[in-house]
Amino acid sequence: MESQTRYDLNYLIKLLELSTPDSLNIASAILKRNHEIDIPELPQLRQAVYRSLSEKKNRQLSQEVREIKTKLIASLAQNS
């Protein structure tokens, strides 16, 4: 695996751990630049984050966000 791709994977894991609207925007930009990495569930995570923030009016992540985030991070960690 190329060093840039490995770097991007590790950075994506950190961004997904944060799961904020800004971190997900950065993750999307990385995925547009690096075509070797694919996260088809990213839009689903983004929707869950926005829904969670909208419904709760605070920074707590919903259980749905935690489940999606955990699944994606585990998948990326296997590839890094």
N, CA, C and O atoms as a GROMACS GRO file, in nm:
protein
  320
    1MET      N    1   0.085  -0.119   0.000
    1MET     CA    2   0.000   0.000   0.000
    1MET      C    3   0.088   0.123   0.000
    1MET      O    4   0.186   0.132   0.074
    2GLU      N    5   0.053   0.214  -0.082
    2GLU     CA    6   0.126   0.339  -0.096
    2GLU      C    7   0.121   0.419   0.034
    2GLU      O    8   0.022   0.414   0.106
    3SER      N    9   0.229   0.491   0.064
    3SER     CA   10   0.236   0.564   0.190
    3SER      C   11   0.130   0.673   0.201
    3SER      O   12   0.079   0.697   0.311
    4GLN      N   13   0.095   0.740   0.090
    4GLN     CA   14  -0.010   0.843   0.095
    4GLN      C   15  -0.145   0.781   0.128
    4GLN      O   16  -0.223   0.838   0.205
    5THR      N   17  -0.174   0.666   0.072
    5THR     CA   18  -0.300   0.597   0.101
    5THR      C   19  -0.305   0.555   0.247
    5THR      O   20  -0.408   0.568   0.312
    6ARG      N   21  -0.194   0.503   0.297
    6ARG     CA   22  -0.188   0.463   0.438
    6ARG      C   23  -0.209   0.586   0.528
    6ARG      O   24  -0.281   0.578   0.628
    7TYR      N   25  -0.147   0.697   0.493
    7TYR     CA   26  -0.164   0.821   0.569
    7TYR      C   27  -0.311   0.864   0.566
    7TYR      O   28  -0.368   0.901   0.668
    8ASP      N   29  -0.370   0.860   0.445
    8ASP     CA   30  -0.510   0.900   0.431
    8ASP      C   31  -0.602   0.810   0.514
    8ASP      O   32  -0.696   0.859   0.576
    9LEU      N   33  -0.576   0.680   0.514
    9LEU     CA   34  -0.658   0.588   0.594
    9LEU      C   35  -0.652   0.623   0.742
    9LEU      O   36  -0.754   0.627   0.811
   10ASN      N   37  -0.533   0.648   0.791
   10ASN     CA   38  -0.518   0.681   0.933
   10ASN      C   39  -0.586   0.815   0.965
   10ASN      O   40  -0.646   0.831   1.072
   11TYR      N   41  -0.575   0.910   0.874
   11TYR     CA   42  -0.639   1.039   0.894
   11TYR      C   43  -0.792   1.026   0.889
   11TYR      O   44  -0.863   1.089   0.968
   12LEU      N   45  -0.842   0.944   0.798
   12LEU     CA   46  -0.986   0.920   0.788
   12LEU      C   47  -1.039   0.858   0.917
   12LEU      O   48  -1.148   0.893   0.962
   13ILE      N   49  -0.964   0.767   0.974
   13ILE     CA   50  -1.007   0.705   1.100
   13ILE      C   51  -1.022   0.813   1.208
   13ILE      O   52  -1.121   0.813   1.281
   14LYS      N   53  -0.926   0.902   1.217
   14LYS     CA   54  -0.935   1.010   1.316
   14LYS      C   55  -1.055   1.101   1.289
   14LYS      O   56  -1.124   1.142   1.382
   15LEU      N   57  -1.079   1.131   1.162
   15LEU     CA   58  -1.191   1.217   1.128
   15LEU      C   59  -1.325   1.149   1.160
   15LEU      O   60  -1.418   1.214   1.208
   16LEU      N   61  -1.334   1.019   1.133
   16LEU     CA   62  -1.457   0.947   1.162
   16LEU      C   63  -1.480   0.934   1.312
   16LEU      O   64  -1.594   0.933   1.358
   17GLU      N   65  -1.372   0.924   1.388
   17GLU     CA   66  -1.387   0.920   1.533
   17GLU      C   67  -1.452   1.049   1.584
   17GLU      O   68  -1.532   1.046   1.677
   18LEU      N   69  -1.417   1.161   1.523
   18LEU     CA   70  -1.477   1.288   1.562
   18LEU      C   71  -1.624   1.296   1.522
   18LEU      O   72  -1.708   1.340   1.601
   19SER      N   73  -1.654   1.253   1.403
   19SER     CA   74  -1.790   1.254   1.348
   19SER      C   75  -1.864   1.386   1.371
   19SER      O   76  -1.975   1.389   1.424
   20THR      N   77  -1.800   1.493   1.329
   20THR     CA   78  -1.864   1.624   1.329
   20THR      C   79  -1.892   1.660   1.183
   20THR      O   80  -1.832   1.602   1.093
   21PRO      N   81  -1.980   1.753   1.159
   21PRO     CA   82  -2.003   1.793   1.019
   21PRO      C   83  -1.874   1.836   0.948
   21PRO      O   84  -1.852   1.802   0.832
   22ASP      N   85  -1.789   1.911   1.017
   22ASP     CA   86  -1.663   1.956   0.956
   22ASP      C   87  -1.569   1.839   0.927
   22ASP      O   88  -1.509   1.834   0.820
   23SER      N   89  -1.556   1.746   1.021
   23SER     CA   90  -1.465   1.634   0.999
   23SER      C   91  -1.515   1.546   0.885
   23SER      O   92  -1.435   1.490   0.810
   24LEU      N   93  -1.646   1.533   0.869
   24LEU     CA   94  -1.700   1.453   0.760
   24LEU      C   95  -1.681   1.524   0.625
   24LEU      O   96  -1.665   1.458   0.523
   25ASN      N   97  -1.683   1.656   0.624
   25ASN     CA   98  -1.653   1.731   0.502
   25ASN      C   99  -1.509   1.709   0.459
   25ASN      O  100  -1.480   1.692   0.341
   26ILE      N  101  -1.418   1.710   0.556
   26ILE     CA  102  -1.277   1.685   0.526
   26ILE      C  103  -1.260   1.543   0.475
   26ILE      O  104  -1.186   1.519   0.379
   27ALA      N  105  -1.328   1.448   0.538
   27ALA     CA  106  -1.321   1.308   0.494
   27ALA      C  107  -1.368   1.295   0.349
   27ALA      O  108  -1.308   1.223   0.269
   28SER      N  109  -1.476   1.363   0.315
   28SER     CA  110  -1.526   1.360   0.176
   28SER      C  111  -1.423   1.414   0.078
   28SER      O  112  -1.405   1.360  -0.031
   29ALA      N  113  -1.355   1.521   0.116
   29ALA     CA  114  -1.252   1.580   0.030
   29ALA      C  115  -1.136   1.482   0.010
   29ALA      O  116  -1.084   1.471  -0.101
   30ILE      N  117  -1.097   1.412   0.114
   30ILE     CA  118  -0.989   1.313   0.102
   30ILE      C  119  -1.031   1.201   0.007
   30ILE      O  120  -0.952   1.157  -0.076
   31LEU      N  121  -1.155   1.156   0.020
   31LEU     CA  122  -1.202   1.047  -0.066
   31LEU      C  123  -1.210   1.089  -0.212
   31LEU      O  124  -1.187   1.007  -0.300
   32LYS      N  125  -1.242   1.214  -0.239
   32LYS     CA  126  -1.245   1.263  -0.377
   32LYS      C  127  -1.105   1.265  -0.438
   32LYS      O  128  -1.088   1.244  -0.558
   33ARG      N  129  -1.006   1.290  -0.352
   33ARG     CA  130  -0.867   1.298  -0.398
   33ARG      C  131  -0.804   1.160  -0.412
   33ARG      O  132  -0.725   1.136  -0.504
   34ASN      N  133  -0.837   1.069  -0.321
   34ASN     CA  134  -0.775   0.937  -0.320
   34ASN      C  135  -0.879   0.833  -0.362
   34ASN      O  136  -0.967   0.797  -0.283
   35HIS      N  137  -0.869   0.785  -0.484
   35HIS     CA  138  -0.968   0.692  -0.538
   35HIS      C  139  -0.943   0.548  -0.498
   35HIS      O  140  -1.021   0.460  -0.533
   36GLU      N  141  -0.835   0.522  -0.424
   36GLU     CA  142  -0.807   0.386  -0.377
   36GLU      C  143  -0.891   0.352  -0.254
   36GLU      O  144  -0.903   0.235  -0.218
   37ILE      N  145  -0.947   0.452  -0.189
   37ILE     CA  146  -1.026   0.432  -0.067
   37ILE      C  147  -1.172   0.461  -0.099
   37ILE      O  148  -1.204   0.560  -0.164
   38ASP      N  149  -1.259   0.372  -0.053
   38ASP     CA  150  -1.401   0.390  -0.078
   38ASP      C  151  -1.477   0.370   0.054
   38ASP      O  152  -1.459   0.269   0.121
   39ILE      N  153  -1.560   0.466   0.088
   39ILE     CA  154  -1.645   0.455   0.207
   39ILE      C  155  -1.788   0.486   0.163
   39ILE      O  156  -1.834   0.599   0.175
   40PRO      N  157  -1.858   0.384   0.112
   40PRO     CA  158  -1.993   0.409   0.063
   40PRO      C  159  -2.092   0.450   0.172
   40PRO      O  160  -2.196   0.508   0.142
   41GLU      N  161  -2.062   0.420   0.298
   41GLU     CA  162  -2.152   0.453   0.408
   41GLU      C  163  -2.134   0.596   0.460
   41GLU      O  164  -2.206   0.637   0.551
   42LEU      N  165  -2.040   0.672   0.405
   42LEU     CA  166  -2.015   0.807   0.455
   42LEU      C  167  -2.139   0.897   0.447
   42LEU      O  168  -2.165   0.970   0.543
   43PRO      N  169  -2.216   0.895   0.338
   43PRO     CA  170  -2.338   0.977   0.338
   43PRO      C  171  -2.437   0.937   0.447
   43PRO      O  172  -2.505   1.022   0.504
   44GLN      N  173  -2.445   0.807   0.474
   44GLN     CA  174  -2.533   0.759   0.580
   44GLN      C  175  -2.488   0.812   0.716
   44GLN      O  176  -2.571   0.853   0.798
   45LEU      N  177  -2.357   0.811   0.741
   45LEU     CA  178  -2.304   0.865   0.866
   45LEU      C  179  -2.331   1.015   0.874
   45LEU      O  180  -2.370   1.065   0.980
   46ARG      N  181  -2.311   1.085   0.765
   46ARG     CA  182  -2.334   1.231   0.763
   46ARG      C  183  -2.480   1.261   0.798
   46ARG      O  184  -2.507   1.350   0.879
   47GLN      N  185  -2.574   1.188   0.739
   47GLN     CA  186  -2.715   1.210   0.768
   47GLN      C  187  -2.746   1.181   0.915
   47GLN      O  188  -2.822   1.255   0.978
   48ALA      N  189  -2.688   1.075   0.969
   48ALA     CA  190  -2.712   1.041   1.109
   48ALA      C  191  -2.657   1.149   1.202
   48ALA      O  192  -2.719   1.181   1.303
   49VAL      N  193  -2.541   1.204   1.169
   49VAL     CA  194  -2.482   1.310   1.251
   49VAL      C  195  -2.572   1.433   1.248
   49VAL      O  196  -2.601   1.490   1.354
   50TYR      N  197  -2.615   1.474   1.130
   50TYR     CA  198  -2.702   1.592   1.122
   50TYR      C  199  -2.835   1.570   1.194
   50TYR      O  200  -2.887   1.659   1.261
   51ARG      N  201  -2.890   1.450   1.179
   51ARG     CA  202  -3.015   1.417   1.247
   51ARG      C  203  -2.996   1.421   1.398
   51ARG      O  204  -3.081   1.474   1.470
   52SER      N  205  -2.887   1.367   1.445
   52SER     CA  206  -2.857   1.364   1.588
   52SER      C  207  -2.843   1.506   1.643
   52SER      O  208  -2.898   1.538   1.748
   53LEU      N  209  -2.769   1.590   1.572
   53LEU     CA  210  -2.750   1.727   1.617
   53LEU      C  211  -2.880   1.806   1.612
   53LEU      O  212  -2.907   1.889   1.699
   54SER      N  213  -2.960   1.780   1.511
   54SER     CA  214  -3.086   1.851   1.495
   54SER      C  215  -3.186   1.813   1.604
   54SER      O  216  -3.253   1.899   1.661
   55GLU      N  217  -3.195   1.685   1.632
   55GLU     CA  218  -3.294   1.636   1.729
   55GLU      C  219  -3.256   1.668   1.872
   55GLU      O  220  -3.343   1.704   1.952
   56LYS      N  221  -3.131   1.656   1.904
   56LYS     CA  222  -3.090   1.671   2.043
   56LYS      C  223  -3.044   1.812   2.080
   56LYS      O  224  -3.037   1.847   2.198
   57LYS      N  225  -3.014   1.892   1.978
   57LYS     CA  226  -2.967   2.028   2.002
   57LYS      C  227  -2.843   2.033   2.089
   57LYS      O  228  -2.822   2.129   2.163
   58ASN      N  229  -2.761   1.931   2.080
   58ASN     CA  230  -2.634   1.931   2.152
   58ASN      C  231  -2.534   1.846   2.076
   58ASN      O  232  -2.564   1.795   1.968
   59ARG      N  233  -2.416   1.831   2.130
   59ARG     CA  234  -2.307   1.762   2.061
   59ARG      C  235  -2.304   1.611   2.088
   59ARG      O  236  -2.215   1.542   2.039
   60GLN      N  237  -2.398   1.560   2.165
   60GLN     CA  238  -2.396   1.417   2.191
   60GLN      C  239  -2.429   1.340   2.065
   60GLN      O  240  -2.516   1.378   1.988
   61LEU      N  241  -2.359   1.233   2.046
   61LEU     CA  242  -2.384   1.150   1.930
   61LEU      C  243  -2.490   1.045   1.963
   61LEU      O  244  -2.489   0.987   2.072
   62SER      N  245  -2.579   1.023   1.871
   62SER     CA  246  -2.681   0.922   1.890
   62SER      C  247  -2.621   0.782   1.879
   62SER      O  248  -2.508   0.765   1.832
   63GLN      N  249  -2.696   0.685   1.923
   63GLN     CA  250  -2.652   0.546   1.912
   63GLN      C  251  -2.632   0.508   1.767
   63GLN      O  252  -2.539   0.434   1.735
   64GLU      N  253  -2.716   0.557   1.678
   64GLU     CA  254  -2.703   0.528   1.535
   64GLU      C  255  -2.569   0.577   1.482
   64GLU      O  256  -2.502   0.507   1.406
   65VAL      N  257  -2.530   0.697   1.520
   65VAL     CA  258  -2.402   0.754   1.477
   65VAL      C  259  -2.288   0.667   1.529
   65VAL      O  260  -2.195   0.636   1.455
   66ARG      N  261  -2.295   0.629   1.656
   66ARG     CA  262  -2.189   0.546   1.714
   66ARG      C  263  -2.175   0.413   1.641
   66ARG      O  264  -2.063   0.367   1.616
   67GLU      N  265  -2.287   0.351   1.606
   67GLU     CA  266  -2.283   0.221   1.539
   67GLU      C  267  -2.222   0.232   1.400
   67GLU      O  268  -2.136   0.152   1.362
   68ILE      N  269  -2.264   0.332   1.323
   68ILE     CA  270  -2.210   0.351   1.188
   68ILE      C  271  -2.062   0.384   1.196
   68ILE      O  272  -1.981   0.329   1.122
   69LYS      N  273  -2.028   0.475   1.286
   69LYS     CA  274  -1.889   0.518   1.302
   69LYS      C  275  -1.799   0.401   1.339
   69LYS      O  276  -1.691   0.386   1.283
   70THR      N  277  -1.843   0.318   1.432
   70THR     CA  278  -1.763   0.202   1.475
   70THR      C  279  -1.741   0.105   1.360
   70THR      O  280  -1.631   0.053   1.343
   71LYS      N  281  -1.845   0.082   1.282
   71LYS     CA  282  -1.835  -0.009   1.168
   71LYS      C  283  -1.735   0.044   1.065
   71LYS      O  284  -1.651  -0.030   1.015
   72LEU      N  285  -1.744   0.173   1.034
   72LEU     CA  286  -1.654   0.231   0.934
   72LEU      C  287  -1.510   0.231   0.982
   72LEU      O  288  -1.419   0.198   0.905
   73ILE      N  289  -1.487   0.266   1.107
   73ILE     CA  290  -1.350   0.270   1.160
   73ILE      C  291  -1.290   0.130   1.159
   73ILE      O  292  -1.173   0.113   1.125
   74ALA      N  293  -1.368   0.029   1.196
   74ALA     CA  294  -1.317  -0.108   1.195
   74ALA      C  295  -1.281  -0.150   1.053
   74ALA      O  296  -1.178  -0.214   1.032
   75SER      N  297  -1.363  -0.113   0.958
   75SER     CA  298  -1.335  -0.147   0.818
   75SER      C  299  -1.207  -0.078   0.770
   75SER      O  300  -1.124  -0.141   0.704
   76LEU      N  301  -1.191   0.050   0.801
   76LEU     CA  302  -1.069   0.122   0.759
   76LEU      C  303  -0.946   0.069   0.830
   76LEU      O  304  -0.839   0.059   0.770
   77ALA      N  305  -0.959   0.034   0.956
   77ALA     CA  306  -0.845  -0.016   1.034
   77ALA      C  307  -0.794  -0.148   0.975
   77ALA      O  308  -0.674  -0.174   0.977
   78GLN      N  309  -0.884  -0.230   0.924
   78GLN     CA  310  -0.842  -0.356   0.862
   78GLN      C  311  -0.761  -0.331   0.735
   78GLN      O  312  -0.673  -0.410   0.701
   79ASN      N  313  -0.789  -0.222   0.667
   79ASN     CA  314  -0.719  -0.190   0.543
   79ASN      C  315  -0.590  -0.114   0.562
   79ASN      O  316  -0.510  -0.103   0.469
   80SER      N  317  -0.566  -0.061   0.682
   80SER     CA  318  -0.446   0.020   0.701
   80SER      C  319  -0.326  -0.062   0.740
   80SER      O  320  -0.217  -0.008   0.760
   0.00000   0.00000   0.00000
